[in-house]
Amino acid sequence: MVGRIGQRYRSSLALLIFLAITLGYAMVFSVKAKSQALSGTDTEQYFVEIPKLNAAQSLTLLAEQTGALFLFPYDIAKAHLASPVKGKYTISEALNVVLENSGLASGLSTDGVIEIYVADNKYNVGERKDMKSIKNILAMMIGLATAGSMHEAIAQDDSDFQLEEVVVTAKKRAANLQDESVSVVAISSEKLGAGSIAVGDLQALVPGLTLSTAQSPIVGLRGISSDAKLNTGDAAVAFHMDGVYFSRVSAVKNGFYDLERVEVLRGPQGILYGRNTTGGSINVITAKPSFERNAFIETQMGNYDRLNIKGATNVTLRDDVLAARIAFNYDQRDSFQDTGEVSNEHSGFALDDFSFRIHTMYTPSEELSVLATYEKSSRGGGTPTILPVPDRRPGKSIWDAPLNKAENVDEGNESLRLEVNYDMGWGQLDYVVGWLDHFSWQDSDFDGGTFMGQSADERFTSEQYTHELRLSSDGNEKIDWLLGIYAFEEESSRAAEVTLSPSFHLIQNLPNFKSDSLAVFGNMTYHLSDSMRLIAGLRYSEDEKSETDSTRLLTLGPNIIPTKGSAQGSWDATDWSIGLDWDFTEDHLIFVKASTGYKSGGFVDAISAVLVGLDDPTYDAEELMAYEVGHKSEFLDNRLRINSAAYWYDYSDQQILVFAGGGNIIENADSEISGFESDMIYAVTENTLINFSVAYTKAEMDAGTILFDGTNRTAEAPVGTYTDVSGNSPARVPELSYTLGVEHSFGLDDGATITAGINYHWEDDTDLREFGHAVDFQKAWHQTDARLTYKSSDDSLIVEAWAKNLEDPSAYEDGVKSQMFVTGVGGRHAWIRPPGSYGVRLVKTFD
């Protein structure tokens, strides 16, 4: 196998890293109790806004929003669900609302400390405990971070500092990241804002995640991806925007602004997230309205005449009842590519984008909240840069790429989303509905040069509707449960005019493609004890797809060959999951689980089926059997956080796109995937933060796997040959990748801070196709990003200088290839990663 030199070394290195992390637990294990007296009166009112969370999270937020200090047994508090609260309250009033119906109560000790204790345990948590003994072993003090903290991940008081709690919604409920038995990476708004982060930059922040640079990117997690990305196929990693599934990844790119966070969920998420989540799910959570008046404006300038202006404002229309948040983003940048005699205005990753979003939040009562969202975007920048493989322009820069024709891009989205939440006391009803209208036009010179004259004019439209209705318990019983029903409908079309040579043209039209999906699902958590939970889920899905009246007109020299076709298919599956969570201590969660995954089948587009001569154009659904064991741990008084997971997959009928006989077809193949990942963040001091993440993935096609290779042509087989790919790696799966980041802040005399940060990402050798050819190989590569940030003492002004990709892919002989495709005449071309960039960012906030 090509490119496997040093494989044993890399495997050993990955194992050593894993063992070092595991052994490190025993070296740094520490539990430290704290206590603090609360002084002062309770007459001042504060604006408090806390959603329904567990009691530990709610008390943490209440402390942050009021400046109060509370003493409570953390491990017990996090097992109780608190009530939501919103409005102006004194500390005691807000505390009473939060603890109402939680099974917890509060009181003053003889020392004047506000204590939280178990009042009336419903399921054998235990009798009320002596708080003085709890102080010595389990107590936790919560307070506001002092001004001028180095980074949002570090909270500190007068005597100590710790990592802040991270809230995620990985299981459709807001919860502490450390309490969720899901391998999830949460990327904060501050980190997303620094250094001009876009969708494609997530790969450098999350090892094991791959994102190609194509117009419609291919996304992979834990070795699972799908290049069946035409409208007849589906992705293997789903994107959700505020809980709404977006079937087309390209529709998400322009919504990447004014965000609260991004959650990357690794592993199959089919029970709660449904369709196309065998690899995982990426959840984009936008910033929501609040009843506090504030706004920001951000201006960014950089090389290639980059100009990015974005902003947002909260508008209170009626106190505590009606509010809106309006956000916008304008982004312009010249092309990275010199296209010779033709214009490069719409080539080489140029940007000319505008988007806006309007959130409206209505909360007529404590029980009911309604969030309505309208969003619109347009993109008129440039196509991603494509190079022939191998490069036929030796000695030239990869960005010196003359083209035959000027390229063009026009892309846009319009969407409506509605989320309704109603707290019924004994449970909660949630309804999420979404509508998305997406279009894309790309006129490209896709051979990446002037020597073949290949071009493609492609137009794509899609309109989708999603509905999800969920009913969940209040989380305060021995059995917590969630039930739901989901429906999805999409209608799309695709038209393409392709020139492969002066005498080889085709015009294709797929005017009527329809996809429908319906599912019912449920999830249950059974509290075996205070520290142990059994979690089980079940989902039944039905999918239907149809294509009618598709046509293709093929011109080959003097011959004109018309074809016409239709196709349809249906698939169904029942997926399940079962797992066990164990709170080994209040700072350590261990979990083990088994689950299945499903991605619906489909069919080769009707025209390709006719050209290739397929009797049955359908291909099978993907199925996944997954096993996972992991832990989530905090050490050194919550200054060090390490989350790790190991997994093994039996992956059946992966859908692989191959070129054969004039058309693109999908073949099914089996593989085994195993690996582990570990994420660490360490507050070395109150001014220094280190994060390190590593992912190791071993993926191999099963013995006896045969795929058609349209590039392996001989005189006897002029259109390609069937090839044994047993033991080969699936496409785009680096065996080892890791990310290391360091930040350090310097305090100034006026209370302002200067923070220096650097992030280094490294990826192993990668096969871009399944056949093991040397020409399909991307050598190991790395990327370094850096930034220097000034923040005023009141956080109202940020000035930042940043540099991205300091190495610059130009330094690599053929650039850094992210995805490869095969043309109709058997040639290879690849999308490459963009060059280095730099700029300055100015952010001004207003209260």
C-alpha positions in Angstrom: 0.0 0.0 0.0 1.3 3.5 -0.9 1.9 5.9 1.9 1.9 3.4 4.7 5.6 3.9 5.6 5.8 4.7 9.2 2.4 3.3 10.0 3.6 1.3 12.9 5.4 4.3 14.3 2.2 6.5 14.0 0.1 3.7 15.6 2.6 3.4 18.5 2.7 7.2 18.9 -1.1 7.3 19.1 -1.2 4.5 21.7 1.5 6.2 23.8 -0.5 9.5 23.8 -3.6 7.6 24.9 -1.7 5.8 27.7 -0.1 9.0 28.8 -3.4 10.7 29.2 -4.9 7.7 31.0 -1.9 7.4 33.4 -2.1 11.1 34.0 -5.4 10.7 35.8 -3.7 9.0 38.8 -1.0 11.7 38.9 -3.3 14.7 39.0 -6.4 13.4 40.8 -7.4 15.9 43.4 -10.6 17.0 45.2 -10.6 20.3 47.1 -13.5 21.7 49.1 -14.2 25.4 49.4 -16.5 27.4 51.6 -17.5 31.1 51.7 -19.8 33.2 53.8 -22.3 35.5 52.1 -22.6 39.0 53.6 -24.8 41.9 52.8 -28.6 42.4 52.5 -31.1 41.0 50.0 -33.0 44.0 48.8 -31.4 44.7 45.4 -33.1 43.3 42.3 -31.3 41.8 39.4 -32.4 40.8 35.9 -32.2 37.0 35.9 -32.7 34.8 32.9 -32.1 31.0 33.4 -33.6 28.3 31.2 -34.6 24.9 32.6 -31.3 23.2 33.6 -30.1 20.9 36.4 -29.8 22.6 39.8 -26.0 22.8 39.7 -26.1 24.6 36.4 -28.9 26.9 37.4 -27.2 27.9 40.6 -24.0 28.6 38.7 -25.9 30.9 36.3 -27.7 32.6 39.2 -24.4 33.3 40.9 -22.9 34.7 37.7 -26.0 37.0 37.1 -26.3 38.3 40.7 -22.8 38.1 42.1 -24.0 35.9 45.0 -22.1 33.0 46.5 -23.8 29.7 47.2 -22.6 26.5 49.0 -24.1 23.2 47.7 -23.2 19.5 47.2 -22.5 19.6 43.5 -23.0 15.9 42.7 -26.5 15.9 44.3 -27.5 19.2 42.9 -26.8 18.2 39.3 -29.1 15.2 39.7 -32.1 17.6 40.3 -33.9 19.6 37.7 -34.4 23.3 38.5 -37.2 25.6 37.3 -36.6 28.3 34.8 -36.7 31.9 35.9 -36.7 35.2 34.0 -37.3 38.8 35.2 -36.3 41.1 38.0 -35.8 39.4 41.4 -33.9 39.7 44.6 -31.4 36.9 45.2 -33.7 35.0 47.6 -36.7 35.4 45.3 -34.8 34.1 42.3 -33.4 31.2 44.4 -36.9 30.2 45.5 -38.1 30.1 41.9 -35.1 28.1 40.8 -35.5 25.5 43.5 -39.3 25.2 43.3 -40.3 21.6 42.6 -36.6 20.6 42.4 -36.5 18.5 45.6 -33.9 20.9 47.0 -34.3 23.7 49.6 -32.1 26.5 50.9 -31.3 28.1 54.2 -28.8 30.0 56.3 -26.3 28.1 58.4 -25.2 29.3 61.8 -22.2 30.8 60.0 -24.4 32.9 57.7 -23.8 30.8 54.6 -26.6 30.1 52.1 -26.8 26.3 51.9 -28.6 24.1 49.4 -29.7 20.7 50.6 -32.0 17.8 49.7 -35.5 18.6 51.1 -37.8 15.7 50.0 -36.0 13.0 48.1 -38.3 11.2 45.7 -36.1 8.3 44.7 -33.7 7.4 47.5 -31.0 10.0 47.1 -30.7 9.9 50.9 -31.7 11.8 53.9 -30.8 15.5 54.4 -27.0 15.6 55.1 -25.1 17.7 57.6 -23.8 20.6 55.5 -20.8 21.0 57.7 -19.5 17.6 56.7 -20.4 18.2 53.1 -18.3 21.4 53.2 -15.3 19.3 54.0 -15.6 16.9 51.1 -18.1 17.9 48.4 -19.0 21.6 48.7 -18.5 23.9 45.7 -18.4 27.7 45.9 -19.8 29.5 42.8 -19.1 33.2 42.1 -18.7 35.8 39.4 -15.4 35.9 37.6 -13.4 39.0 38.4 -12.9 41.6 35.7 -10.1 41.2 33.2 -10.1 37.4 33.1 -7.7 36.0 30.5 -10.2 33.9 28.6 -13.9 33.0 28.8 -12.8 29.4 29.7 -11.3 30.6 33.0 -13.4 31.8 35.9 -11.8 33.2 39.0 -12.5 34.7 42.4 -10.2 36.6 44.8 -8.2 33.5 45.7 -8.6 30.9 43.0 -9.5 30.2 39.4 -11.1 27.4 37.5 -12.5 26.4 34.1 -16.0 27.6 33.4 -18.9 25.2 33.0 -19.9 24.6 29.3 -23.6 24.1 28.5 -24.5 22.0 25.5 -27.8 20.7 24.0 -26.4 17.4 22.6 -29.4 15.4 24.0 -32.0 18.0 23.2 -31.8 19.4 26.7 -29.5 22.1 28.1 -26.9 20.3 30.2 -23.3 20.6 31.5 -20.9 19.2 28.9 -19.3 17.1 31.7 -22.6 15.5 32.5 -23.4 14.3 29.0 -22.3 10.8 27.9 -21.7 12.0 24.3 -18.3 12.8 22.7 -18.9 16.4 21.9 -16.6 19.4 21.2 -18.2 22.8 22.0 -16.6 25.8 20.3 -17.5 29.1 22.0 -18.5 32.3 20.4 -15.3 34.0 21.6 -13.2 31.3 19.8 -15.4 31.4 16.7 -15.0 35.2 16.5 -11.2 35.2 17.0 -9.1 34.8 13.8 -12.0 35.0 11.3 -13.3 31.4 11.8 -15.5 30.0 9.0 -17.1 26.6 8.4 -14.1 25.2 6.7 -11.9 26.2 9.7 -13.6 23.7 12.0 -11.3 21.0 10.8 -8.3 22.7 12.4 -10.1 23.0 15.7 -11.6 19.4 15.9 -9.2 16.5 15.2 -11.0 13.7 13.5 -13.3 16.1 11.6 -12.7 16.5 7.9 -14.2 19.2 5.6 -13.4 19.5 1.9 -13.2 22.9 0.2 -15.6 22.1 -2.6 -18.6 24.3 -3.2 -20.7 21.6 -1.5 -18.3 20.3 1.1 -17.9 16.6 2.0 -17.9 16.3 5.8 -16.5 13.4 7.7 -16.2 12.3 11.4 -14.5 9.2 12.9 -13.7 7.9 9.4 -17.3 8.2 8.1 -18.2 10.5 5.2 -20.2 10.4 2.0 -19.4 11.7 -1.5 -22.9 10.8 -2.7 -23.6 14.5 -2.6 -25.9 15.0 -5.6 -29.5 15.6 -4.9 -30.1 11.9 -5.1 -27.7 11.3 -2.2 -27.2 12.3 1.4 -24.4 13.4 3.7 -23.1 11.2 6.5 -22.6 14.0 9.0 -25.6 16.3 9.5 -25.7 20.0 9.9 -28.4 21.5 12.2 -29.0 25.3 12.5 -30.8 26.0 15.8 -32.1 22.5 15.9 -33.3 22.5 12.2 -31.7 19.9 9.9 -30.2 21.4 6.7 -30.0 18.8 4.0 -27.4 20.8 1.9 -24.1 21.6 3.7 -23.6 24.5 1.3 -26.7 26.2 2.8 -25.0 26.5 6.2 -21.9 28.4 5.1 -23.5 31.8 5.0 -25.1 31.5 8.4 -21.8 31.3 10.2 -22.0 34.6 12.1 -23.3 36.0 15.4 -23.1 32.6 17.0 -23.4 31.4 20.5 -21.5 28.2 19.9 -21.0 25.3 17.6 -21.3 21.7 18.9 -19.6 18.9 17.1 -21.1 15.6 18.1 -19.0 12.6 17.3 -20.4 9.2 16.5 -23.9 8.0 15.5 -26.7 10.4 16.7 -29.6 8.8 15.0 -31.9 8.3 18.0 -32.3 12.1 18.7 -31.0 13.7 15.5 -32.3 11.2 12.9 -31.4 11.2 9.3 -27.8 11.2 8.0 -26.0 11.2 11.3 -24.0 7.9 11.1 -20.8 9.9 11.4 -22.1 12.6 13.8 -23.8 15.9 13.8 -22.6 19.6 13.8 -25.0 21.9 15.6 -24.8 25.6 14.9 -26.4 27.6 17.6 -27.0 31.3 16.9 -27.1 34.1 19.4 -30.6 34.7 20.7 -32.5 37.8 21.8 -32.3 39.0 25.4 -34.1 41.7 27.3 -30.9 43.6 27.9 -30.2 46.3 25.4 -26.8 45.8 23.8 -25.2 45.8 20.4 -21.9 45.3 18.7 -20.3 46.2 15.4 -17.2 44.4 14.0 -14.9 45.5 11.2 -12.2 43.2 9.8 -9.6 44.0 7.1 -7.0 41.7 5.6 -4.8 40.7 2.7 -6.4 40.1 -0.7 -8.4 43.3 0.1 -10.5 41.5 2.7 -13.3 43.6 4.2 -15.7 42.0 6.6 -18.4 44.0 8.5 -20.8 42.3 10.9 -23.0 43.4 13.7 -26.0 42.7 15.9 -28.3 44.5 18.2 -30.9 43.4 20.8 -34.2 45.4 20.8 -36.6 45.1 23.7 -40.1 45.7 22.3 -41.9 44.9 25.6 -40.1 44.3 28.9 -39.7 40.6 29.7 -42.3 39.7 27.0 -41.1 40.6 23.5 -37.6 41.1 22.2 -35.8 40.9 18.9 -32.2 40.4 17.7 -31.1 41.6 14.3 -27.7 40.5 12.9 -25.9 41.0 9.6 -22.7 40.0 7.9 -21.0 41.4 4.8 -17.8 39.8 3.6 -15.7 40.7 0.5 -12.3 39.4 -0.6 -10.4 39.2 -3.8 -9.4 35.9 -5.5 -6.4 34.0 -4.3 -5.9 32.8 -7.9 -4.2 34.4 -11.0 -6.4 33.2 -13.8 -4.4 34.7 -16.7 -6.3 36.5 -19.4 -9.8 35.9 -18.0 -11.3 37.6 -15.0 -10.6 36.1 -11.6 -13.5 37.9 -9.9 -15.4 34.7 -9.3 -12.5 32.3 -8.9 -10.1 31.2 -6.2 -12.2 31.5 -3.1 -13.2 35.1 -3.7 -15.9 36.4 -1.4 -18.9 38.7 -2.0 -21.4 37.6 0.6 -24.2 39.3 2.5 -26.5 37.8 5.1 -28.9 38.9 7.7 -30.9 37.2 10.4 -33.9 38.4 12.5 -34.8 36.6 15.7 -38.0 37.5 17.5 -38.6 36.1 21.0 -42.1 36.1 22.7 -42.4 35.0 26.4 -46.0 35.9 27.5 -45.5 33.7 30.6 -42.9 31.7 32.5 -44.3 28.6 30.9 -44.4 29.6 27.2 -41.7 30.9 24.9 -41.8 31.3 21.2 -38.7 32.0 19.0 -39.3 33.0 15.3 -36.4 33.4 12.9 -36.1 34.8 9.4 -32.8 34.5 7.6 -31.6 35.4 4.1 -28.2 35.3 2.4 -26.6 35.7 -0.9 -23.2 34.6 -2.2 -21.5 35.9 -5.3 -17.9 35.3 -4.6 -15.6 32.7 -6.3 -15.4 29.0 -6.9 -13.0 27.0 -4.9 -9.6 26.5 -6.6 -9.3 23.2 -8.6 -6.0 21.7 -9.8 -5.3 18.8 -12.2 -3.7 15.8 -10.6 -0.9 15.4 -11.3 -0.2 19.1 -11.8 0.8 19.7 -15.5 2.4 23.1 -14.9 5.6 22.1 -13.2 7.6 24.9 -11.6 4.6 27.2 -11.3 2.8 28.4 -8.1 -0.4 26.5 -7.4 -2.2 29.9 -7.5 -0.8 30.7 -11.0 -3.6 28.9 -12.8 -4.8 30.4 -16.1 -8.3 29.4 -17.2 -10.1 29.1 -20.5 -13.2 31.0 -19.3 -14.2 33.4 -16.6 -16.1 31.6 -13.8 -19.2 32.6 -12.0 -21.0 31.9 -8.8 -24.5 32.8 -7.5 -25.8 31.2 -4.4 -28.4 32.0 -1.8 -30.7 30.9 1.0 -34.0 32.0 2.5 -35.3 30.3 5.6 -37.9 30.5 8.3 -37.6 28.7 11.7 -40.1 28.5 14.6 -39.4 27.0 18.0 -42.2 26.8 20.6 -41.5 25.6 24.2 -44.3 25.0 26.7 -43.6 24.0 30.3 -46.6 22.0 31.6 -45.1 21.5 35.1 -44.9 17.7 34.8 -43.2 17.9 31.5 -42.3 20.1 28.5 -43.7 20.2 25.0 -41.3 21.4 22.2 -42.2 22.1 18.6 -39.6 23.0 16.0 -40.5 23.7 12.4 -38.2 24.9 9.5 -38.4 26.0 5.9 -35.4 26.4 3.7 -35.2 27.6 0.0 -31.7 27.1 -1.4 -30.3 27.8 -4.8 -26.9 27.5 -6.3 -25.4 28.3 -9.7 -21.8 27.6 -10.5 -20.2 28.1 -13.9 -16.6 26.7 -13.6 -13.6 25.8 -15.6 -13.2 22.5 -13.7 -10.1 21.1 -15.2 -8.1 23.9 -13.5 -6.2 25.0 -16.6 -6.2 25.8 -20.3 -5.0 22.5 -21.8 -8.4 20.6 -22.0 -11.1 23.2 -22.1 -13.3 21.3 -19.6 -16.1 23.3 -18.0 -19.4 22.9 -16.2 -22.4 25.1 -15.8 -24.5 23.6 -12.9 -27.7 24.9 -11.4 -29.3 23.4 -8.2 -32.4 24.3 -6.3 -33.9 22.8 -3.2 -36.9 23.5 -1.0 -37.3 21.7 2.3 -39.7 21.5 5.2 -39.0 19.9 8.6 -41.2 19.4 11.6 -40.2 17.9 15.0 -42.5 17.6 18.0 -41.1 16.4 21.3 -42.6 15.7 24.7 -40.3 15.2 27.7 -40.5 14.7 31.4 -39.5 17.4 33.9 -36.3 15.4 34.6 -37.1 15.1 38.3 -38.3 11.5 38.4 -36.7 8.1 38.8 -37.3 7.7 35.0 -36.6 10.7 32.7 -38.1 10.3 29.2 -38.4 12.0 25.9 -40.8 11.1 23.0 -40.9 12.6 19.5 -42.0 12.5 16.0 -40.1 14.0 13.0 -41.1 14.7 9.4 -38.9 15.9 6.5 -39.8 16.8 2.9 -37.5 18.1 0.1 -38.0 18.9 -3.5 -35.0 19.6 -5.6 -33.7 19.9 -9.2 -30.3 19.9 -10.9 -29.4 21.0 -14.4 -25.9 20.8 -15.8 -24.2 21.6 -19.1 -20.7 20.0 -19.3 -18.0 20.2 -21.8 -15.3 17.5 -21.5 -13.6 18.2 -24.9 -14.3 20.1 -28.0 -16.3 17.2 -29.4 -17.7 15.8 -26.1 -20.7 17.7 -24.6 -23.6 16.8 -22.4 -26.7 18.5 -21.2 -28.4 17.0 -18.2 -31.6 17.9 -16.4 -33.0 16.3 -13.2 -36.1 18.4 -12.8 -38.1 16.5 -10.3 -36.4 14.9 -7.3 -38.3 14.3 -4.1 -37.3 13.0 -0.7 -39.7 12.3 2.2 -38.8 11.0 5.7 -40.9 10.2 8.7 -39.7 9.0 12.1 -40.8 8.4 15.7 -38.4 8.2 18.5 -38.0 7.9 22.3 -35.2 8.1 24.8 -35.2 7.1 28.5 -32.9 7.6 31.4 -33.4 5.3 34.4 -31.7 6.4 37.6 -30.4 3.2 39.1 -28.9 5.2 42.0 -27.6 8.7 42.8 -24.5 8.0 40.7 -25.6 5.5 38.1 -28.0 5.8 35.1 -29.2 3.4 32.4 -29.9 5.2 29.1 -31.8 3.6 26.2 -33.3 4.9 23.0 -35.3 3.7 20.0 -36.1 5.2 16.6 -38.1 4.0 13.6 -37.5 5.7 10.3 -39.1 5.5 6.8 -37.6 7.2 3.7 -38.9 7.5 0.2 -37.2 9.0 -2.8 -38.3 9.5 -6.4 -36.9 11.1 -9.6 -39.1 11.6 -12.7 -38.5 12.8 -16.3 -34.8 13.2 -16.1 -33.1 13.7 -19.4 -29.5 13.8 -20.9 -28.4 14.9 -24.3 -24.9 13.6 -25.1 -23.0 15.0 -28.1 -20.0 12.9 -29.1 -18.6 14.2 -32.3 -21.3 14.1 -35.0 -23.4 11.8 -32.8 -26.3 13.0 -30.6 -27.4 10.5 -28.0 -30.6 11.4 -26.0 -31.5 9.4 -22.9 -34.5 9.7 -20.5 -35.2 8.0 -17.2 -37.1 7.9 -13.8 -36.4 6.0 -10.6 -37.8 5.6 -7.1 -37.2 3.6 -3.9 -38.1 3.3 -0.2 -36.2 2.2 2.9 -36.9 1.8 6.6 -34.9 1.0 9.7 -35.3 0.6 13.5 -32.3 2.0 15.4 -31.5 1.5 19.0 -29.0 2.6 21.7 -28.3 1.5 25.2 -25.7 2.8 27.6 -24.6 3.1 31.2 -23.4 6.2 32.9 -21.5 6.2 36.2 -20.5 9.2 38.2 -17.4 7.7 39.7 -17.0 10.8 41.8 -18.5 14.3 41.4 -15.7 15.1 38.9 -15.6 11.9 36.9 -18.1 10.4 34.6 -17.5 7.0 33.0 -19.8 5.8 30.2 -20.2 2.8 28.0 -22.8 2.4 25.2 -23.8 0.4 22.1 -25.9 1.9 19.3 -26.8 1.4 15.7 -26.9 4.0 12.9 -28.7 4.2 9.6 -28.5 6.3 6.4 -31.2 5.7 3.9 -30.5 4.2 0.5 -30.9 5.9 -2.8 -30.5 5.5 -6.4 -28.1 6.4 -9.1 -29.4 9.4 -11.1 -31.6 7.9 -13.8 -29.4 9.1 -16.7 -26.2 7.5 -15.3 -28.2 4.3 -14.7 -29.2 4.3 -18.4 -25.6 5.0 -19.6 -24.0 2.4 -17.4 -26.7 -0.1 -18.1 -27.9 -0.8 -14.6 -31.0 -2.9 -14.3 -31.6 -1.7 -10.8 -30.4 1.9 -10.1 -31.0 1.7 -6.3 -28.3 1.2 -3.7 -28.6 -0.1 -0.2 -29.0 1.9 3.0 -25.9 2.2 5.2 -26.0 0.5 8.6 -23.6 1.0 11.5 -23.0 -1.1 14.7 -21.1 1.1 17.1 -19.6 0.4 20.5 -18.1 3.2 22.7 -16.5 3.7 26.1 -15.4 7.0 27.5 -15.0 9.3 30.4 -15.3 13.0 31.3 -13.1 14.2 34.1 -12.1 17.3 35.9 -8.9 17.6 38.0 -7.0 20.1 40.1 -10.0 22.0 41.5 -11.6 22.2 38.0 -8.4 23.7 36.4 -7.9 20.6 34.2 -10.6 19.0 32.1 -10.0 15.8 30.1 -12.7 14.0 28.0 -11.9 10.8 26.1 -13.6 8.1 24.2 -12.6 4.9 22.4 -14.9 3.3 19.8 -15.3 0.4 17.4 -17.6 0.3 14.3 -18.9 -2.4 12.0 -19.8 -0.3 9.0 -22.0 -2.0 6.4 -22.9 -0.8 2.9 -21.0 2.5 2.9 -22.2 4.5 -0.2 -19.1 5.2 -2.4 -19.3 7.3 -5.5 -17.3 5.9 -8.5 -17.2 6.9 -12.2 -18.1 4.2 -14.7 -18.9 4.1 -18.3 -20.0 7.7 -18.7 -21.9 8.1 -15.5 -21.5 8.4 -11.7 -22.7 5.4 -9.8 -22.9 4.4 -6.1 -21.4 1.1 -4.9 -21.8 -0.3 -1.4 -18.8 -1.5 0.6 -18.1 -2.7 4.1 -15.4 -1.6 6.5 -14.2 -1.7 10.1 -13.3 1.4 12.0 -11.8 1.8 15.4 -10.1 4.7 17.2 -10.1 7.1 20.1 -10.1 10.8 20.8 -9.2 12.9 23.8 -9.8 16.6 24.5 -7.9 18.4 27.2 -8.0 22.0 28.5 -5.8 23.1 31.3 -5.8 26.5 33.1 -2.1 26.5 34.1 -2.4 29.8 35.8 -5.2 32.4 35.8 -3.4 33.9 32.8 -2.4 30.8 30.8 -4.6 28.3 29.1 -3.5 25.2 27.1 -5.7 22.9 25.1 -4.8 19.7 23.3 -7.0 17.3 21.3 -6.0 14.2 19.5 -7.9 11.7 17.3 -6.7 8.3 16.1 -8.7 6.5 13.5 -8.0 3.1 12.0 -10.3 2.3 9.0 -10.0 -0.6 6.6 -12.2 -1.9 3.8 -13.3 -5.5 4.5 -11.6 -8.5 2.8 -13.1 -9.2 -0.6 -14.3 -5.7 -1.3 -14.3 -4.9 -5.0 -15.0 -1.4 -6.5 -15.0 -0.1 -10.0 -12.0 2.2 -10.8 -12.7 4.5 -13.7 -9.1 5.7 -13.8 -7.5 2.3 -14.2 -8.0 2.0 -18.0 -6.4 -0.5 -20.4 -6.8 -1.4 -24.0 -8.9 -4.4 -22.9 -10.9 -2.2 -20.4 -11.1 1.3 -21.9 -13.6 2.6 -19.3 -12.0 1.1 -16.2 -11.6 -2.1 -14.3 -13.0 -3.7 -11.1 -10.3 -3.4 -8.4 -9.8 -5.3 -5.1 -9.6 -2.7 -2.3 -9.4 -5.1 0.6 -7.5 -3.5 3.5 -7.4 -0.1 1.9 -8.5 3.0 3.8 -11.8 4.7 2.9 -11.4 8.1 1.4 -10.4 11.1 3.5 -9.5 9.4 6.8 -6.3 10.6 8.4 -5.0 8.0 10.8 -3.7 10.5 13.3 -4.5 14.2 13.8 -4.1 16.6 16.7 -4.5 20.2 17.7 -2.4 22.1 20.3 -3.4 25.6 21.4 -1.8 28.0 23.9 -3.1 31.3 25.2 -1.5 33.8 27.6 -2.8 37.1 28.8 -1.0 40.1 30.2 -2.8 42.6 32.4 -2.3 46.3 31.9 -2.4 49.0 34.6 -5.8 50.3 33.5 -7.4 46.8 33.8 -7.2 46.0 30.1 -5.7 42.8 28.9 -3.5 41.7 25.9 -3.8 38.0 25.0 -1.5 36.1 22.7 -2.8 32.9 21.2 -1.5 30.2 18.9 -3.1 27.1 17.5 -1.3 24.3 15.7 -3.1 21.5 13.8 -1.4 18.4 12.2 -2.9 15.7 10.1 -1.5 12.4 8.9 -1.1 11.0 5.4 -4.6 10.6 3.8 -5.9 8.6 0.8 -8.4 10.8 -1.1 -9.8 7.8 -3.0 -10.3 4.2 -1.9 -8.0 2.6 -4.5 -4.5 3.2 -3.0 -2.9 4.9 -6.0 0.1 7.1 -5.2 -1.5 9.9 -7.2 -4.5 9.9 -5.0 -2.5 10.5 -1.9 -2.2 13.6 0.3 0.9 13.7 2.4 0.8 14.8 6.0 0.3 18.5 6.5 0.0 21.1 9.3 -1.4 24.5 9.9 -0.6 27.2 12.4 -2.9 30.1 13.3 -2.0 33.0 15.6 -3.6 36.0 17.1 -2.8 39.0 19.4 -5.8 40.5 21.1 -6.3 43.7 23.1 -9.5 43.9 25.3 -10.4 47.0 27.2 -11.1 46.8 31.0 -14.9 47.0 30.5 -14.8 44.5 27.5 -16.4 47.2 25.2 -13.5 47.3 22.8 -11.5 44.5 21.1 -8.6 45.0 18.7 -7.0 41.9 17.3 -4.3 41.1 14.8 -4.6 37.6 13.4 -2.8 35.3 10.9 -4.3 32.0 9.6 -2.3 29.2 8.0 1.1 30.6 8.5 2.7 27.7 6.6 0.6 28.5 3.4 -0.3 25.4 1.2 1.8 27.0 -1.5 4.8 25.6 0.3 3.6 22.1 -0.6 4.4 20.8 -4.0 0.8 20.3 -5.2 -0.9 22.3 -2.4 -3.0 20.6 0.3 -5.7 18.6 -1.5 -9.0 18.2 0.4 -11.1 16.2 -2.1 -10.6 14.5 -5.5 -12.9 13.8 -8.3 -12.7 11.9 -11.6 -14.0 13.5 -14.8 -15.9 11.8 -17.6 -12.7 11.2 -19.6 -10.9 9.6 -16.6 -8.8 12.6 -15.5 -8.3 13.5 -11.8 -8.8 16.9 -10.3 -8.6 18.1 -6.7 -9.9 20.9 -4.6 -7.1 22.4 -2.6 -7.0 24.3 0.6 -6.7 28.1 0.6 -3.4 30.0 1.2 -2.3 31.8 4.3 -4.1 35.0 5.2 -3.9 37.7 7.8 -5.8 40.7 9.0 -6.9 43.0 11.8 -10.3 42.9 13.7 -12.0 45.7 15.6 -15.1 45.0 17.7 -17.0 47.7 19.6 -19.9 46.8 21.9 -22.6 49.1 23.2 -24.9 48.8 26.2 
